[in-house]
Each structure stands twice: as C-alpha cells, then as structure tokens.
Amino acid sequence: MWVTPVSMELTMKQRQAVTKKKALTYRSADRAGKSRILDELVVLVGHEGGNASGEHCFALTVTDIATGWTVNRSVQNKASKWVFEALQHVMAVFPFPIIGIDSDNGSEFINHHLFDYCVANKITFTRSRANHSNDGAHVEQKNWTHVRELVGYLRYDTATELAKLNEIWELDRVFTNYLLPQQKLIFKQRNRAKVTKRYDTATTPHQRAVARHDMAKRPIIRMNAEFKRLKPAALSRNILALTGELETLALAKKPADVKPAINRTFNQ
C-alpha cells in the first residue's frame, strides 16, 4: 500500500503560495469573470455508507468552472498515489487541455507528486482559501447531482465494486456532459431578506465548450464527432443496469465492522 512520507508534503511556504494565487484570482474577478476562469475543481467524496471505519472507496470529482464539464473516477482509498493516478486518467479523457487545478486542503492533493506534475506540465495549482468554504461550490454541488443521485449512500469497499463504479463513471461522463443541460448563476442581489437570482439559458457542457472563442478546433471536432455517435436511450439503460448491479453487490456482502463505542468511564 502507498504511504506518503512526510517529505512528500508541501511546506507551509509552498501551501501559502498556491493559496495566494487563488485569493488574487477571485479577489480581482467579478461573477462573469469567475465563470470564464478555465480552472478544474477537484474534490473527493466517500462511499463509506455511514460507517467510516476501515478502508472504503472514494469518488474523485473534477469539474471545469467555465463549461461545467465533469468527470468522476473512483479510487480504493485516499492514498495520494491512487488519487494522482485517477487525476491522470481524468486529464486523459478530458476533451480539452487542463490549464489549472484547484483542490481542497487534504494531503491526498497537497503533496509533491501533484505539485511537481503541475509545475512540469505548466498547470496552475491552487487550493481552497482558509475560511472560504464556498470556493469549491461548482464541484461540491456535483457530489449530489453526479455521485449521490447515481450511486447513492451505500458502502463500496471491494475491488469488484470499485470496477463497477468506474464503469458507471465512464458512461455517465458521456451522458451528462453531452445530454444534460445546466444553468449558471449570472446575477445575484440581496435586498434585506429577499434574494434575487437570475440564471442563463440551460446549456450542456458540450455546447458551452464548443461556443468558447478560445477553444481550439481539434477538441471541438473531437467532441462533435463523439456527440454524433451517441445513443442516448441505450446509454441510459446501460447506466441503470450497472447501478442496479452495484446496489446488489453492496447489499449482498457482509456489513463492515463498526468501531467499538468509546468507554467514557475512563474520563470520569
């Protein structure tokens, strides 16, 4: 099993440096400007099924701010080795180049493996700011719409379940990015207790990507070609079949051991 040594962690100075980039970017951008930032937000969500003891799978969610393009990949645990491999897979299946990565503050992201990779490939690497829990709002909402609504809250901790999860993500990546439109908040105003919000026209991530003036021709051609090959009904049936098989696997196995209750009499 991969164990990240202490030397692999970034120093406090390096952590402050990647955070400062994030703070300056957001401080200088308005709402419209933030939607134009080509930055990939990444986060992990656990498949522990309400029992966090022992080893279980996690889902890595990567979302592009500007287009809403989202890709998921499950890993067997939070070890930085598996997370880094999952990120490499995600970057390989993204239809356009990733120029920035913004993560939360866990050591599965904030380590020299990812940091050095970003430096070598000229990818901007930032992390969430302290006391700004909404920095990752674009990706946190996908934990519900792309993860929980699809595979639920059951515990997944076997190799078979991990493989099944990644089969689902490969199909869902195509289904959601090409076929499911999303709205983006373009205006928000608070007048005492009343909050007024306005959204743009619902558009799929594929449509947002091909409409960008700074998008290269090759990714547009590749996305349009894949879109023409889609069979929505068959895709939906396959996803439903796989999620049913995953649920069967999770319910058929023996429940994971629960940590014993704390003996509080020792503290009295």
Secondary structure, 3 states (H helix, E strand, C coil): CCCCCHHHECCHHHHHHHHHHHHHHHHCCCHHHHHCCCCEEEEEEECECCCCCCCCCEEEEEEECCCCCEEEEEECCCCHHHHHHHHHHHHHHCCCCCCEEEECCCCCCCEHHHHHHHHHCCCEEEECCCCCHHHHHHHHCHHHHHHHHHHCCCECCCHHHHHHHHHHHHHHHHHHHHHCCECCEEEEEEECCEEEEEECCCECHHHHHHHCCCCCHHHHHHHHHHHHCCCHHHHHHHHHHHHHHHHHHHHHCCCCCCCCCCCHHHHC
